[in-house]
Amino acid sequence: MNNKRIRGTLPLALFAAFIGGVVVDSWLRTHGPPQPSAPPLPPSSDLTRPARMAAPVLRRETRDVTPAATGGVTPATVGGAVATGGGGSKGRLRLPIDGADVESLKGGFSETRGGDRPHEAVDMLAPRNTPIHAVESGRIAKLFTSKAGGLTIYQFDPTEHWCYYYAHLERYADGLKDGAAVAQGDIIGFVGTSGNAPPNTPHLHFAVFELNADKRWWQGNPIDPYRVFKGRNGG
């Protein structure tokens, strides 16, 4: 009798678990990781600073850290390194947009919007379809689409200790997929206005965060990209 009861309840438990997984996956694909509300549309003539867009919600803990290095690629040391604006160089993160003005990123990380939520990212204005380059070698952790971020990319570094987040893309590079290996400087996507980006202000929303122990692509400790690219002392 006990065996019959077990055989009868096991399919029901498996079915319930399957339904639960479908519901969670559907919610994530519709809403994405929790996002701050969208800011008001900036004036079309204001092209001196990027509009401040939505970033993934990350556990807020900004601190001085030195990313570890593997495979001959060393991420920039927060507070000390300078990023390159062109093809990149060994030992440094490269800017994802060629010719981007690093100084225009200053203050964007801590700027608040949608109430008291910090931006925890920077925005880089660029014409629509401008190529977006991988800031470091690593792998594509997740290609994700949400209402706030639009077409997004989560990229892990070689150690899977750091994650780089690219949002509001117009489209992905041809052939890009989850798990794909990328080299520093590879074109991974193109600037756009997907998600809640103002339609007349194409830009890249870019974030850096230190992954938690469980390596979830949407969670971590945010780091100010301006400090990574520029260095605390402007060096």
Beta strands, then each sheet from edge to edge (+ up, - down):
strand 1: 112-113
strand 2: 117-118
strand 3: 122-125
strand 4: 131-133
strand 5: 138-146
strand 6: 150-156
strand 7: 162-172
strand 8: 181-182
strand 9: 187-191
strand 10: 203-211
strand 11: 220-223
sheet 1: 1+ 2-
sheet 2: 3+ 10- 7+ 6- 5+ 8-
sheet 3: 3+ 10- 11+
sheet 4: 3+ 10- 7+ 9- 4+
end
